[in-house]
Amino acid sequence: MALARTNFPGLIVNGGSIMPGCHQGKPTTIFDVYDAQARVRIGQVYDG
């Protein structure tokens, strides 16, 4: 946003994807989060 406001060209360098975390001894990635969200939507998991 700052580069857009100053009207200068710029380059954004991404450092790569996020390293997996660990929950209760099991590796957890962003895909696990997406899968859980999908299960809640179709009613397989209660979110309340």
C-alpha contacts under 8 A as a table, 3 or more apart, distances in Angstrom:
res1	aa1	res2	aa2	distance
1	M	4	A	5.12
1	M	5	R	6.29
2	A	5	R	5.19
2	A	6	T	6.38
3	L	6	T	5.21
3	L	7	N	6.05
3	L	8	F	5.60
3	L	9	P	6.81
3	L	10	G	6.50
4	A	7	N	5.15
4	A	8	F	6.74
4	A	9	P	7.90
19	M	29	T	7.57
20	P	27	P	6.21
20	P	28	T	5.48
20	P	29	T	4.72
20	P	30	I	7.62
21	G	27	P	5.69
21	G	28	T	5.03
21	G	29	T	6.34
22	C	25	G	5.89
22	C	26	K	5.38
22	C	27	P	4.43
22	C	28	T	5.31
23	H	26	K	5.31
23	H	27	P	6.44
23	H	28	T	6.39
28	T	31	F	7.98
28	T	32	D	6.16
29	T	32	D	5.43
29	T	33	V	7.02
30	I	33	V	5.10
30	I	34	Y	6.46
31	F	34	Y	5.00
31	F	35	D	6.10
32	D	35	D	5.05
32	D	36	A	6.12
33	V	36	A	5.14
33	V	37	Q	6.22
34	Y	37	Q	5.13
34	Y	38	A	6.25
35	D	38	A	5.11
35	D	39	R	6.26
36	A	39	R	5.07
36	A	40	V	6.30
36	A	45	V	7.91
37	Q	40	V	5.18
37	Q	41	R	6.33
38	A	41	R	5.06
38	A	42	I	6.40
39	R	42	I	5.35
39	R	43	G	6.15
39	R	44	Q	5.11
39	R	45	V	5.78
40	V	43	G	5.08
40	V	44	Q	5.79
40	V	45	V	4.74
40	V	46	Y	6.18
40	V	47	D	6.40
41	R	44	Q	7.70
43	G	46	Y	6.70
